[in-house]
Amino acid sequence: DEEEDYEDIPMMAGEVGVDYAAEERELELQLVQLQLAGEGALDTAARGAVEMTSGRGGDGLDISSRGAIEMSAGGPGLGPRWGPGAIKIPTQEVGLLLEQQQVLRQKLQLLESKKAVEQQLREKQALLQMQIQEKNSSRTSNTRKHPYQHLVRIGDGFWNIRGRFAVLAGMLNLGTHMSVCQRANGRFIIIDTIKLLPDVLVELNHLTSNGQLIDAVIATHPYHTLAFRDFYAQFPDVPYYGTPRHLNTLPDIPWKGEVMDNKDKFAPDLDLRIPAGAEYILPLPARSNHFSNVFVLHKQSKTIHNDDCVICFSSPPLLMRIMGYKHGDMHFHPSIKGPGLHPTCEAPLAFKQFILDLLRDWDFVNMCTAHNGNLLGGAKAKLQQTLQKAEPLLQKISEKNSSRNPKKDCGAWSSDPNDPPDCG
C-alpha cells in the first residue's frame, strides 16, 4: 500500500538522518594528522624510494635508491613520492600509523555508504509522496480535460447539473438542480439531487469513480425531496444528511443526521448557513412557503449553492417572461411577500441582516439556484443589488407585521391541486 509505505519512510530515513558533515570533517582531519605524523617521521629532505629491508639498518626501514613506492593519501604510503636518500624509521611506529590510517579510511567508506543509503531512502520518500499526490489529483485533472455535457463546470472543483421540474400539466418547466463539489482531499460532496438521466449518471459515475469518491449527499431545501429515493437507489453506500423534513418524510433512507447539525463534517471545504427570520424546520403552508433553505458556500470555487431563497433566471420560459421575469434577473422567492418570513416586525430586518452578513463574510463570485439558472461571475454584486432593491419591501413588511395584520398566502409556484407541494 503506497500510503503505508510512505508512512514508514520517514522513520527509516530518520535512522540514518544525522548530520554526517561534522563526523566526516573529523575523520578527514585525523587522516591529515596521520599523514603529517608520517611525514614528520620521515626525513622530508630525502629523495628516493622506500625499501623495507631486514638485514641492513637493524630493525628499521632503509630508505634508499633501490626500489620505490609512492606514498600518497590514496595509496598505502604516508606521504609524497620520495627521491634518493635514506632515513631510518621504526617499523612499529609506521605499522601503527598505517593501521590507524586504514581504520579511518574504512570509517570514511562506511560514512559514504550510509549517506548513499539515506539518499536512496529520501528519493523513495519523495517518489511515494509524488505518487500519492498524483493519485489524489488525477481525478481532478482528468475531469478538467473530460468534455462533460451535463455536468457544467462552474468553478474549480464545482459542477452543477440542471434537471427538469414542470408544473401546470407540464407546461411550465421551472427547472431544478444539484451540485457536485470537490474537497481538498480529492473526494466529493453531492448537494441536493435530481432525477438522473442515463447520460447524466454515466458522467457522474466517471467523475466520482462510480460513487466510491463521494463522501456525503446533503439535502438543503425542505421541499426538494422528489429525487432522493432514486438517487439513494443508485448510491446506497454513501452517508446522507437532510433537513428535518427530509428525515421525517423519507424514513426509508438511512439518514446519518440533520445537515446543519453535522456541518462541521463538511468543513473547511464548505460553509453552511440558513436564513434568519424564516422557518426552516417545517415551513407552512407546504405549497407556498419555500423561502428558507441552506446556503452552501464552496470555498475553492467561490460558488454558492442555493435552491429557492434566491432565484436567478436564465432564459426563463415563456410563462415566466409573461409574468415579467427576464434573463439575468435575480429575486428573492415570491413567498417573501407572504408566509416566507415569520409574521413579526423583527423577521424582515433579521433576514436583511442575514444577507448583509453573507455579503461581508463569504468570498463568492458565482451562484447556482434551482429555479431556474446560475450566475457565473458578479454574484456578490448582484445579490447586494437585489437586497437594496428589496429593502423598501422588507421595511414595509416589518411595519405591516407590527400592526399584526395577517399576511396573505402567496408564493406558490402552481395553483394546480394535482401538483405536489415539493418543487424539486
C-alpha positions as a Markdown table, in Angstrom:
| # | Residue | x | y | z |
|---|---|---|---|---|
| 1 | Asp | 0.0 | 0.0 | 0.0 |
| 2 | Glu | 1.5 | 3.3 | -1.1 |
| 3 | Glu | 0.3 | 5.3 | 1.9 |
| 4 | Glu | 1.6 | 2.7 | 4.4 |
| 5 | Asp | 5.0 | 2.7 | 2.7 |
| 6 | Tyr | 5.0 | 6.4 | 2.8 |
| 7 | Glu | 4.4 | 6.4 | 6.5 |
| 8 | Asp | 7.3 | 4.1 | 7.1 |
| 9 | Ile | 9.8 | 6.0 | 5.0 |
| 10 | Pro | 10.4 | 9.0 | 7.4 |
| 11 | Met | 11.2 | 6.6 | 10.2 |
| 12 | Met | 13.6 | 4.6 | 8.0 |
| 13 | Ala | 15.3 | 7.8 | 6.9 |
| 14 | Gly | 15.4 | 9.1 | 10.4 |
| 15 | Glu | 17.6 | 6.1 | 11.5 |
| 16 | Val | 20.4 | 7.5 | 9.3 |
| 17 | Gly | 19.2 | 11.0 | 9.1 |
| 18 | Val | 22.1 | 12.5 | 11.1 |
| 19 | Asp | 24.5 | 15.3 | 10.3 |
| 20 | Tyr | 27.4 | 13.5 | 8.7 |
| 21 | Ala | 29.3 | 16.6 | 7.8 |
| 22 | Ala | 30.8 | 17.0 | 11.3 |
| 23 | Glu | 31.8 | 13.4 | 11.5 |
| 24 | Glu | 33.3 | 13.4 | 8.0 |
| 25 | Arg | 35.3 | 16.5 | 8.8 |
| 26 | Glu | 36.6 | 15.0 | 12.0 |
| 27 | Leu | 37.7 | 11.8 | 10.2 |
| 28 | Glu | 39.4 | 13.7 | 7.4 |
| 29 | Leu | 41.2 | 15.8 | 10.0 |
| 30 | Gln | 42.5 | 12.7 | 11.8 |
| 31 | Leu | 43.7 | 11.3 | 8.4 |
| 32 | Val | 45.6 | 14.5 | 7.6 |
| 33 | Gln | 47.2 | 14.5 | 11.1 |
| 34 | Leu | 48.3 | 10.9 | 10.5 |
| 35 | Gln | 49.8 | 11.9 | 7.2 |
| 36 | Leu | 51.6 | 14.8 | 8.8 |
| 37 | Ala | 52.9 | 12.5 | 11.5 |
| 38 | Gly | 54.2 | 10.1 | 8.9 |
| 39 | Glu | 55.9 | 12.9 | 7.0 |
| 40 | Gly | 57.4 | 14.1 | 10.3 |
| 41 | Ala | 58.7 | 10.6 | 10.9 |
| 42 | Leu | 60.5 | 10.6 | 7.6 |
| 43 | Asp | 63.3 | 12.9 | 6.5 |
| 44 | Thr | 61.5 | 15.3 | 4.1 |
| 45 | Ala | 64.8 | 16.2 | 2.6 |
| 46 | Ala | 65.4 | 12.7 | 1.5 |
| 47 | Arg | 64.6 | 11.8 | -2.1 |
| 48 | Gly | 64.4 | 8.3 | -3.3 |
| 49 | Ala | 62.5 | 5.1 | -2.8 |
| 50 | Val | 61.5 | 3.4 | 0.4 |
| 51 | Glu | 62.6 | -0.2 | 0.6 |
| 52 | Met | 61.6 | -2.4 | 3.5 |
| 53 | Thr | 64.7 | -4.3 | 4.5 |
| 54 | Ser | 65.6 | -6.6 | 7.3 |
| 55 | Gly | 69.4 | -7.2 | 7.2 |
| 56 | Arg | 70.6 | -3.7 | 6.9 |
| 57 | Gly | 70.0 | -0.9 | 9.3 |
| 58 | Gly | 68.8 | -3.1 | 12.1 |
| 59 | Asp | 65.1 | -3.3 | 12.9 |
| 60 | Gly | 64.0 | -0.2 | 11.0 |
| 61 | Leu | 63.3 | 0.8 | 7.4 |
| 62 | Asp | 66.1 | 1.5 | 5.0 |
| 63 | Ile | 65.1 | 4.2 | 2.6 |
| 64 | Ser | 67.4 | 4.0 | -0.3 |
| 65 | Ser | 67.6 | 4.4 | -4.1 |
| 66 | Arg | 66.9 | 0.7 | -4.6 |
| 67 | Gly | 63.2 | 0.4 | -5.1 |
| 68 | Ala | 60.4 | 2.8 | -4.9 |
| 69 | Ile | 56.9 | 3.1 | -3.6 |
| 70 | Glu | 54.5 | 6.1 | -4.0 |
| 71 | Met | 53.4 | 7.5 | -0.7 |
| 72 | Ser | 50.2 | 9.4 | -1.2 |
| 73 | Ala | 46.9 | 10.0 | 0.6 |
| 74 | Gly | 45.1 | 7.5 | -1.6 |
| 75 | Gly | 47.8 | 4.7 | -1.6 |
| 76 | Pro | 49.3 | 2.6 | 1.1 |
| 77 | Gly | 52.0 | 5.1 | 2.0 |
| 78 | Leu | 52.1 | 8.1 | 4.2 |
| 79 | Gly | 53.3 | 11.0 | 2.2 |
| 80 | Pro | 54.6 | 12.2 | -1.2 |
| 81 | Arg | 56.9 | 10.5 | -3.6 |
| 82 | Trp | 60.5 | 10.4 | -2.1 |
| 83 | Gly | 63.7 | 10.5 | -4.1 |
| 84 | Pro | 67.1 | 9.0 | -3.4 |
| 85 | Gly | 68.4 | 9.0 | 0.1 |
| 86 | Ala | 67.9 | 7.0 | 3.2 |
| 87 | Ile | 66.5 | 7.5 | 6.7 |
| 88 | Lys | 65.6 | 5.1 | 9.5 |
| 89 | Ile | 62.0 | 4.8 | 10.8 |
| 90 | Pro | 61.0 | 2.3 | 13.5 |
| 91 | Thr | 58.8 | -0.4 | 11.9 |
| 92 | Gln | 56.5 | -0.5 | 14.8 |
| 93 | Glu | 55.6 | 3.2 | 14.6 |
| 94 | Val | 55.0 | 3.1 | 10.8 |
| 95 | Gly | 52.8 | 0.0 | 11.2 |
| 96 | Leu | 50.7 | 1.7 | 13.8 |
| 97 | Leu | 50.3 | 4.8 | 11.6 |
| 98 | Leu | 49.3 | 2.6 | 8.7 |
| 99 | Glu | 46.7 | 0.7 | 10.8 |
| 100 | Gln | 45.2 | 3.9 | 12.1 |
| 101 | Gln | 45.1 | 5.3 | 8.5 |
| 102 | Gln | 43.3 | 2.2 | 7.2 |
| 103 | Val | 40.7 | 2.4 | 10.1 |
| 104 | Leu | 40.0 | 6.0 | 9.2 |
| 105 | Arg | 39.6 | 5.2 | 5.5 |
| 106 | Gln | 37.2 | 2.3 | 6.4 |
| 107 | Lys | 35.2 | 4.7 | 8.5 |
| 108 | Leu | 35.0 | 7.2 | 5.7 |
| 109 | Gln | 33.8 | 4.5 | 3.3 |
| 110 | Leu | 31.2 | 3.4 | 5.8 |
| 111 | Leu | 30.1 | 7.0 | 6.1 |
| 112 | Glu | 29.7 | 7.3 | 2.4 |
| 113 | Ser | 27.7 | 4.1 | 2.3 |
| 114 | Lys | 25.3 | 5.5 | 5.0 |
| 115 | Lys | 24.9 | 8.7 | 3.1 |
| 116 | Ala | 24.1 | 6.8 | -0.1 |
| 117 | Val | 21.5 | 4.7 | 1.8 |
| 118 | Glu | 19.9 | 7.8 | 3.2 |
| 119 | Gln | 19.8 | 9.5 | -0.2 |
| 120 | Gln | 18.1 | 6.4 | -1.6 |
| 121 | Leu | 15.5 | 6.5 | 1.2 |
| 122 | Arg | 14.8 | 10.2 | 0.7 |
| 123 | Glu | 14.4 | 9.6 | -3.1 |
| 124 | Lys | 11.9 | 6.8 | -2.4 |
| 125 | Gln | 10.1 | 9.0 | 0.1 |
| 126 | Ala | 9.8 | 11.8 | -2.4 |
| 127 | Leu | 8.7 | 9.4 | -5.2 |
| 128 | Leu | 5.9 | 7.9 | -2.9 |
| 129 | Gln | 4.8 | 11.3 | -1.9 |
| 130 | Met | 4.6 | 12.4 | -5.5 |
| 131 | Gln | 2.6 | 9.2 | -6.4 |
| 132 | Ile | 0.1 | 9.9 | -3.6 |
| 133 | Gln | -0.4 | 13.5 | -4.7 |
| 134 | Glu | -0.8 | 12.4 | -8.3 |
| 135 | Lys | -3.3 | 9.8 | -7.2 |
| 136 | Asn | -5.4 | 12.4 | -5.4 |
| 137 | Ser | -5.2 | 15.0 | -8.2 |
| 138 | Ser | -5.5 | 12.7 | -11.2 |
| 139 | Arg | -9.3 | 12.6 | -10.9 |
| 140 | Thr | -9.4 | 16.4 | -10.9 |
| 141 | Ser | -7.1 | 16.8 | -13.9 |
| 142 | Asn | -8.9 | 14.1 | -15.8 |
| 143 | Thr | -12.3 | 15.7 | -15.2 |
| 144 | Arg | -11.0 | 19.1 | -16.4 |
| 145 | Lys | -10.0 | 17.5 | -19.7 |
| 146 | His | -13.2 | 15.4 | -20.0 |
| 147 | Pro | -15.8 | 17.3 | -22.0 |
| 148 | Tyr | -18.8 | 16.7 | -19.8 |
| 149 | Gln | -22.1 | 17.6 | -21.5 |
| 150 | His | -24.4 | 17.6 | -18.4 |
| 151 | Leu | -22.0 | 18.4 | -15.6 |
| 152 | Val | -21.5 | 22.1 | -16.0 |
| 153 | Arg | -18.2 | 23.3 | -14.5 |
| 154 | Ile | -18.9 | 26.4 | -12.6 |
| 155 | Gly | -15.5 | 26.9 | -11.0 |
| 156 | Asp | -12.5 | 25.0 | -9.7 |
| 157 | Gly | -13.9 | 21.7 | -8.3 |
| 158 | Phe | -17.6 | 22.6 | -8.7 |
| 159 | Trp | -20.1 | 21.2 | -11.1 |
| 160 | Asn | -23.8 | 22.0 | -11.5 |
| 161 | Ile | -26.4 | 19.7 | -13.1 |
| 162 | Arg | -29.7 | 21.0 | -14.3 |
| 163 | Gly | -32.9 | 19.0 | -14.1 |
| 164 | Arg | -36.5 | 19.3 | -15.2 |
| 165 | Phe | -39.3 | 20.2 | -12.8 |
| 166 | Ala | -42.5 | 21.0 | -14.6 |
| 167 | Val | -45.9 | 22.2 | -13.2 |
| 168 | Leu | -49.3 | 23.1 | -14.8 |
| 169 | Ala | -49.6 | 19.8 | -16.6 |
| 170 | Gly | -46.0 | 20.1 | -17.8 |
| 171 | Met | -46.5 | 23.4 | -19.5 |
| 172 | Leu | -44.1 | 25.3 | -17.2 |
| 173 | Asn | -40.7 | 23.9 | -16.6 |
| 174 | Leu | -39.3 | 25.7 | -13.5 |
| 175 | Gly | -36.2 | 23.6 | -13.5 |
| 176 | Thr | -34.2 | 22.3 | -10.6 |
| 177 | His | -30.6 | 21.4 | -9.9 |
| 178 | Met | -28.0 | 19.5 | -8.0 |
| 179 | Ser | -24.3 | 20.3 | -7.5 |
| 180 | Val | -21.1 | 18.2 | -7.1 |
| 181 | Cys | -18.2 | 19.8 | -5.2 |
| 182 | Gln | -14.8 | 18.5 | -4.8 |
| 183 | Arg | -12.9 | 18.6 | -1.5 |
| 184 | Ala | -9.3 | 19.4 | -0.9 |
| 185 | Asn | -8.6 | 15.7 | -0.5 |
| 186 | Gly | -10.0 | 15.0 | -4.0 |
| 187 | Arg | -13.2 | 13.4 | -2.8 |
| 188 | Phe | -16.7 | 14.8 | -3.4 |
| 189 | Ile | -19.9 | 16.0 | -1.7 |
| 190 | Ile | -23.3 | 16.0 | -3.5 |
| 191 | Ile | -25.6 | 18.9 | -2.8 |
| 192 | Asp | -29.3 | 18.0 | -3.5 |
| 193 | Thr | -30.4 | 15.5 | -6.1 |
| 194 | Ile | -32.3 | 15.4 | -9.4 |
| 195 | Lys | -33.7 | 12.6 | -11.5 |
| 196 | Leu | -30.6 | 11.2 | -13.2 |
| 197 | Leu | -31.0 | 10.5 | -16.9 |
| 198 | Pro | -28.7 | 7.7 | -18.1 |
| 199 | Asp | -26.2 | 10.1 | -19.7 |
| 200 | Val | -26.0 | 12.1 | -16.6 |
| 201 | Leu | -25.4 | 9.0 | -14.5 |
| 202 | Val | -22.6 | 8.0 | -16.8 |
| 203 | Glu | -20.8 | 11.3 | -16.3 |
| 204 | Leu | -21.4 | 11.4 | -12.5 |
| 205 | Asn | -20.0 | 7.9 | -12.2 |
| 206 | His | -17.0 | 8.9 | -14.3 |
| 207 | Leu | -16.3 | 11.9 | -12.0 |
| 208 | Thr | -16.8 | 10.0 | -8.7 |
| 209 | Ser | -15.4 | 6.5 | -9.7 |
| 210 | Asn | -18.9 | 5.0 | -9.6 |
| 211 | Gly | -19.7 | 6.8 | -6.3 |
| 212 | Gln | -16.6 | 5.5 | -4.4 |
| 213 | Leu | -15.2 | 9.0 | -4.1 |
| 214 | Ile | -18.5 | 10.5 | -2.7 |
| 215 | Asp | -18.1 | 11.5 | 1.0 |
| 216 | Ala | -21.7 | 12.6 | 1.5 |
| 217 | Val | -25.0 | 13.6 | 0.0 |
| 218 | Ile | -26.7 | 16.6 | 1.6 |
| 219 | Ala | -30.2 | 18.0 | 1.2 |
| 220 | Thr | -30.6 | 21.7 | 1.6 |
| 221 | His | -34.3 | 22.5 | 1.0 |
| 222 | Pro | -37.2 | 21.1 | 3.0 |
| 223 | Tyr | -39.3 | 20.8 | -0.2 |
| 224 | His | -36.7 | 19.4 | -2.5 |
| 225 | Thr | -37.3 | 15.7 | -1.9 |
| 226 | Leu | -38.6 | 14.2 | -5.1 |
| 227 | Ala | -35.3 | 12.7 | -6.4 |
| 228 | Phe | -33.7 | 11.4 | -3.2 |
| 229 | Arg | -35.1 | 7.9 | -3.3 |
| 230 | Asp | -33.9 | 7.3 | -6.9 |
| 231 | Phe | -30.5 | 8.8 | -6.1 |
| 232 | Tyr | -30.2 | 6.6 | -3.0 |
| 233 | Ala | -31.0 | 3.5 | -5.1 |
| 234 | Gln | -28.0 | 4.4 | -7.3 |
| 235 | Phe | -25.7 | 5.3 | -4.4 |
| 236 | Pro | -26.8 | 3.4 | -1.3 |
| 237 | Asp | -23.5 | 3.2 | 0.4 |
| 238 | Val | -23.0 | 7.0 | 0.8 |
| 239 | Pro | -23.9 | 8.9 | 4.0 |
| 240 | Tyr | -27.0 | 11.1 | 3.6 |
| 241 | Tyr | -27.8 | 14.2 | 5.6 |
| 242 | Gly | -31.1 | 16.1 | 5.3 |
| 243 | Thr | -33.2 | 18.9 | 6.6 |
| 244 | Pro | -35.7 | 17.9 | 9.4 |
| 245 | Arg | -38.4 | 17.5 | 6.8 |
| 246 | His | -36.3 | 15.1 | 4.8 |
| 247 | Leu | -35.7 | 13.0 | 7.9 |
| 248 | Asn | -39.4 | 12.8 | 8.6 |
| 249 | Thr | -40.9 | 12.3 | 5.1 |
| 250 | Leu | -38.3 | 9.9 | 3.7 |
| 251 | Pro | -37.7 | 7.5 | 6.6 |
| 252 | Asp | -36.7 | 4.7 | 4.2 |
| 253 | Ile | -33.4 | 6.5 | 3.6 |
| 254 | Pro | -30.9 | 5.8 | 6.4 |
| 255 | Trp | -30.1 | 9.4 | 7.1 |
| 256 | Lys | -26.9 | 10.0 | 9.1 |
| 257 | Gly | -28.4 | 13.1 | 10.7 |
| 258 | Glu | -29.6 | 16.7 | 10.1 |
| 259 | Val | -27.4 | 18.6 | 7.8 |
| 260 | Met | -26.9 | 21.7 | 9.9 |
| 261 | Asp | -26.1 | 19.7 | 13.0 |
| 262 | Asn | -23.3 | 18.0 | 11.0 |
| 263 | Lys | -22.0 | 21.0 | 9.0 |
| 264 | Asp | -18.6 | 20.6 | 10.7 |
| 265 | Lys | -18.1 | 17.3 | 8.8 |
| 266 | Phe | -18.0 | 19.3 | 5.6 |
| 267 | Ala | -15.6 | 22.0 | 6.8 |
| 268 | Pro | -13.3 | 23.5 | 5.8 |
| 269 | Asp | -14.3 | 22.9 | 2.2 |
| 270 | Leu | -17.9 | 24.0 | 2.7 |
| 271 | Asp | -19.6 | 26.6 | 4.8 |
| 272 | Leu | -23.4 | 26.3 | 5.5 |
| 273 | Arg | -25.9 | 28.9 | 6.8 |
| 274 | Ile | -29.7 | 29.2 | 7.0 |
| 275 | Pro | -31.6 | 32.5 | 6.7 |
| 276 | Ala | -32.7 | 34.3 | 9.8 |
| 277 | Gly | -36.3 | 35.4 | 10.1 |
| 278 | Ala | -37.7 | 32.4 | 8.2 |
| 279 | Glu | -39.0 | 28.9 | 9.1 |
| 280 | Tyr | -36.5 | 26.2 | 8.3 |
| 281 | Ile | -37.7 | 23.1 | 10.2 |
| 282 | Leu | -41.3 | 22.9 | 8.9 |
| 283 | Pro | -42.3 | 25.7 | 6.7 |
| 284 | Leu | -46.0 | 26.1 | 6.2 |
| 285 | Pro | -48.1 | 26.3 | 4.2 |
| 286 | Ala | -46.4 | 23.5 | 2.3 |
| 287 | Arg | -47.4 | 24.6 | -1.2 |
| 288 | Ser | -46.2 | 28.2 | -0.9 |
| 289 | Asn | -43.7 | 28.6 | 1.9 |
| 290 | His | -40.5 | 27.5 | 0.1 |
| 291 | Phe | -38.5 | 30.6 | 1.2 |
| 292 | Ser | -35.9 | 29.1 | 3.5 |
| 293 | Asn | -33.1 | 26.7 | 2.5 |
| 294 | Val | -29.5 | 26.0 | 3.4 |
| 295 | Phe | -27.0 | 28.3 | 1.7 |
| 296 | Val | -23.8 | 26.3 | 0.8 |
| 297 | Leu | -20.5 | 28.0 | 0.0 |
| 298 | His | -17.9 | 26.0 | -1.8 |
| 299 | Lys | -14.8 | 28.0 | -0.9 |
| 300 | Gln | -12.4 | 26.7 | -3.6 |
| 301 | Ser | -14.6 | 27.7 | -6.5 |
| 302 | Lys | -16.2 | 30.7 | -4.7 |
| 303 | Thr | -19.6 | 29.4 | -5.5 |
| 304 | Ile | -22.9 | 29.5 | -3.5 |
| 305 | His | -25.4 | 26.7 | -4.0 |
| 306 | Asn | -28.9 | 27.8 | -3.1 |
| 307 | Asp | -32.3 | 26.4 | -4.1 |
| 308 | Asp | -35.3 | 28.7 | -3.7 |
| 309 | Cys | -34.5 | 31.6 | -1.4 |
| 310 | Val | -32.6 | 33.4 | -4.1 |
| 311 | Ile | -33.8 | 33.0 | -7.7 |
| 312 | Cys | -31.7 | 33.7 | -10.7 |
| 313 | Phe | -33.4 | 33.4 | -14.1 |
| 314 | Ser | -31.5 | 32.0 | -17.1 |
| 315 | Ser | -33.6 | 32.1 | -20.3 |
| 316 | Pro | -36.9 | 31.8 | -18.4 |
| 317 | Pro | -39.7 | 30.0 | -20.1 |
| 318 | Leu | -42.5 | 31.9 | -21.9 |
| 319 | Leu | -44.9 | 31.9 | -19.0 |
| 320 | Met | -42.2 | 33.3 | -16.7 |
| 321 | Arg | -41.4 | 36.1 | -19.2 |
| 322 | Ile | -45.1 | 36.9 | -19.4 |
| 323 | Met | -45.0 | 37.3 | -15.6 |
| 324 | Gly | -42.2 | 39.9 | -16.0 |
| 325 | Tyr | -39.1 | 37.8 | -15.3 |
| 326 | Lys | -36.2 | 38.4 | -17.5 |
| 327 | His | -32.9 | 36.6 | -18.3 |
| 328 | Gly | -30.3 | 37.5 | -15.7 |
| 329 | Asp | -32.8 | 38.8 | -13.2 |
| 330 | Met | -32.2 | 38.0 | -9.5 |
| 331 | His | -35.1 | 37.9 | -7.0 |
| 332 | Phe | -35.9 | 36.6 | -3.6 |
| 333 | His | -38.6 | 33.9 | -3.5 |
| 334 | Pro | -42.1 | 35.3 | -4.0 |
| 335 | Ser | -43.2 | 34.0 | -0.6 |
| 336 | Ile | -41.2 | 36.8 | 0.9 |
| 337 | Lys | -44.4 | 38.8 | 0.5 |
| 338 | Gly | -46.5 | 36.1 | 2.1 |
| 339 | Pro | -45.6 | 33.3 | 4.6 |
| 340 | Gly | -41.9 | 33.2 | 3.8 |
| 341 | Leu | -40.9 | 35.3 | 6.7 |
| 342 | His | -42.1 | 35.0 | 10.3 |
| 343 | Pro | -45.1 | 37.3 | 10.9 |
| 344 | Thr | -43.1 | 39.6 | 13.2 |
| 345 | Cys | -41.7 | 43.1 | 12.8 |
| 346 | Glu | -38.2 | 41.7 | 13.5 |
| 347 | Ala | -38.2 | 38.9 | 10.9 |
| 348 | Pro | -37.8 | 41.1 | 7.7 |
| 349 | Leu | -34.9 | 43.0 | 9.4 |
| 350 | Ala | -33.3 | 39.8 | 10.5 |
| 351 | Phe | -33.4 | 38.4 | 7.0 |
| 352 | Lys | -31.9 | 41.6 | 5.7 |
| 353 | Gln | -29.0 | 41.3 | 8.3 |
| 354 | Phe | -28.5 | 37.7 | 7.3 |
| 355 | Ile | -27.9 | 38.7 | 3.6 |
| 356 | Leu | -25.6 | 41.6 | 4.8 |
| 357 | Asp | -23.6 | 39.1 | 6.9 |
| 358 | Leu | -23.3 | 36.8 | 3.9 |
| 359 | Leu | -22.0 | 39.6 | 1.7 |
| 360 | Arg | -19.5 | 40.5 | 4.4 |
| 361 | Asp | -18.3 | 37.1 | 5.4 |
| 362 | Trp | -18.3 | 35.0 | 2.3 |
| 363 | Asp | -16.0 | 35.4 | -0.7 |
| 364 | Phe | -18.0 | 34.3 | -3.7 |
| 365 | Val | -18.4 | 35.2 | -7.3 |
| 366 | Asn | -20.9 | 32.5 | -8.6 |
| 367 | Met | -24.3 | 31.4 | -7.5 |
| 368 | Cys | -26.3 | 28.4 | -8.6 |
| 369 | Thr | -30.1 | 28.5 | -8.0 |
| 370 | Ala | -32.7 | 25.8 | -8.5 |
| 371 | His | -35.2 | 27.9 | -10.4 |
| 372 | Asn | -34.0 | 28.3 | -12.9 |
| 373 | Gly | -30.4 | 29.2 | -13.6 |
| 374 | Asn | -26.9 | 30.1 | -12.5 |
| 375 | Leu | -25.0 | 33.3 | -12.3 |
| 376 | Leu | -21.3 | 33.0 | -13.2 |
| 377 | Gly | -19.3 | 35.9 | -12.1 |
| 378 | Gly | -20.5 | 39.0 | -10.3 |
| 379 | Ala | -22.9 | 37.1 | -8.0 |
| 380 | Lys | -21.9 | 39.1 | -4.9 |
| 381 | Ala | -22.6 | 42.5 | -6.5 |
| 382 | Lys | -25.9 | 41.1 | -7.9 |
| 383 | Leu | -27.0 | 39.9 | -4.6 |
| 384 | Gln | -26.2 | 43.2 | -3.0 |
| 385 | Gln | -28.3 | 45.0 | -5.7 |
| 386 | Thr | -31.1 | 42.6 | -5.1 |
| 387 | Leu | -31.1 | 43.3 | -1.4 |
| 388 | Gln | -31.0 | 47.0 | -1.9 |
| 389 | Lys | -34.0 | 46.7 | -4.3 |
| 390 | Ala | -35.9 | 44.7 | -1.7 |
| 391 | Glu | -35.1 | 46.9 | 1.3 |
| 392 | Pro | -38.3 | 49.1 | 0.9 |
| 393 | Leu | -40.4 | 45.9 | 0.7 |
| 394 | Leu | -38.7 | 44.5 | 3.8 |
| 395 | Gln | -39.3 | 47.7 | 5.7 |
| 396 | Lys | -42.9 | 47.7 | 4.6 |
| 397 | Ile | -43.5 | 44.1 | 5.7 |
| 398 | Ser | -41.9 | 44.9 | 9.1 |
| 399 | Glu | -44.2 | 47.8 | 9.6 |
| 400 | Lys | -47.2 | 45.8 | 8.5 |
| 401 | Asn | -46.3 | 42.9 | 10.9 |
| 402 | Ser | -46.1 | 45.4 | 13.7 |
| 403 | Ser | -49.8 | 46.1 | 13.2 |
| 404 | Arg | -50.5 | 42.3 | 13.4 |
| 405 | Asn | -52.4 | 42.2 | 10.2 |
| 406 | Pro | -52.5 | 38.6 | 8.8 |
| 407 | Lys | -50.3 | 38.1 | 5.8 |
| 408 | Lys | -51.8 | 36.7 | 2.6 |
| 409 | Asp | -50.8 | 33.3 | 1.3 |
| 410 | Cys | -48.7 | 33.9 | -1.8 |
| 411 | Gly | -45.6 | 32.4 | -3.4 |
| 412 | Ala | -46.9 | 29.1 | -4.6 |
| 413 | Trp | -45.4 | 28.0 | -7.9 |
| 414 | Ser | -48.7 | 26.4 | -9.0 |
| 415 | Ser | -52.3 | 26.7 | -8.2 |
| 416 | Asp | -53.0 | 23.2 | -9.7 |
| 417 | Pro | -54.0 | 20.9 | -6.8 |
| 418 | Asn | -52.5 | 18.0 | -8.8 |
| 419 | Asp | -49.0 | 19.5 | -8.4 |
| 420 | Pro | -47.1 | 18.4 | -5.3 |
| 421 | Pro | -46.1 | 20.9 | -2.7 |
| 422 | Asp | -42.5 | 19.8 | -3.3 |
| 423 | Cys | -40.6 | 21.6 | -6.0 |
| 424 | Gly | -37.5 | 19.6 | -6.6 |
